[in-house]
Amino acid sequence: MAAACARLRTIAADGHAGVVACDVGGLAADVVALEALARLQLTAHRLGCRLRLRHASPDLKALVDLCGLADVLPREEGL
């Protein structure tokens, strides 16, 4: 998790990253992943950018929706 947040800080440091796409295609649909994504979104918010999920599996999409986090962890349009 720390590595993902560090990478996000590097991306946001140039000041051009208003929205950062996070490819979650290989991520398991469980509460550990959900917590990591929420923390990553919090880091993005603190850096002045927003995180969008890309290639989320149907199970991960369902878990995000079930937990009421669709507004917190939005998906890229059409994905």
N, C-alpha and C positions, 0 to 999 in steps of 0.2 A: 504494500500500500504506500509506503513511504517513497518508493521509487516512482510510482505513478504520479504522486503529488509533486515530486521533484521535476518530473518530465513536464507536467502541466505548468509549473512555475517557469520553466525554460521557454515553453511555447508562448506563454502570456507575457514574458519579459520584453518582447519586441514591440508590444503595444498594438499589434495588428490583429490579435486574436479575440474578436468579439464573441464568436461562437467556436467552440472546439468540439469536433466530432470524436467520439470515443467508440472504437470498434469493439463490441462486446460479443462478437459472433462465437467465440470459443469459451465464453464464460458460463459456468454452471448457474442454473436457476435455483439459488438457495439464499438463505438469509445472510450468509457471510458475504456473498457477492453484492447483495442489496445494500448492506452496510458500507461496503467499500465504495460503491457507486455514490451513495449519499454523502460520504466523506469527501469524495472527489468533487462532487458538485459544490459542497460547502467551500472547498479550497478554490474552485473556479470563481465562485461568487466573491470571495475575499480578494481575488486578483482582478476583479472587474470584468470577468467574462462569464459565459454560460456554456454548460456541457450539454451535448445532445448525444443520445445513444444511437449507434449505427449497427445494423445487422443483428439486432436482438432476436433471440430465439422465441418462438411462440410461448414457451414455458416461462421465460424471463419476462416477456411482455405481460403475461397473465399474473405473475407474481407482483410486478410493479403496480399493476392495476388493482389487484386484490388488497395490497397494503395501502392503497390510496396515495401512491407516490407518482402518479402519472404527470402531475404538474411540476413536481420536483425533479423528476428524471424523464424529461420529454425525449421522444424519439425524433429522428430526422424525418421530415416530411416524405411520405411514400415508402418509408423503410420500416 
